[in-house]
Amino acid sequence: MDKAERYRDLKAEIDSVVAGETSVTARYATAACILAQAMAPRFFWTGFYVVDPLKPRELVVGPYQGTLGCLRIAFGKGVCGHVAASGEPILVPDVHAFPGHIACDSASNSEVVVPVFDSDGELVAVLDVDSTDLDAFDATDLAGLVAICNSLLVA
Ligand code: SME
């Protein structure tokens, strides 16, 4: 099975497990778990930073799988904060070359970050996937994760 098919299967699995679930936390936790298990060990850290309703220009860590993550990231800071500010997904082949990268774990070398929007089109979270390898992610990973994030809160 090629990688694009793998992502289609994972999206179907996530959509099916979360169908009817009203807890957003349960949805994020399910997606993080299914992705991390299916893509281990390439996915070294897999999880969500959610927009803090009390501090709307700040992300706070949500459900994740992996080593200890930073608790808070301001919009505009690091890769996650950049995606929160821009609303656009990003592939970062070498995190050490990204201005202002936040090293929660120095073992991370590349990452992909995708925004999550609610049904009103408001940014509510970002999905952050890190790898210990340089250049671990490509356009197929990005597209697969975007598709999963696009249906995560509505399926
Ligand atoms: N790499 C992220 C920080 C979060 S962690 O790596 C878990 C960033 O620069 O936004």
Residues whose N, C-alpha, C, O or C-beta is under 5 A from the ligand:
A	BS01	SME	W45 G69 C70 K77 G78 V79 C80 G81 H101 I102 C104
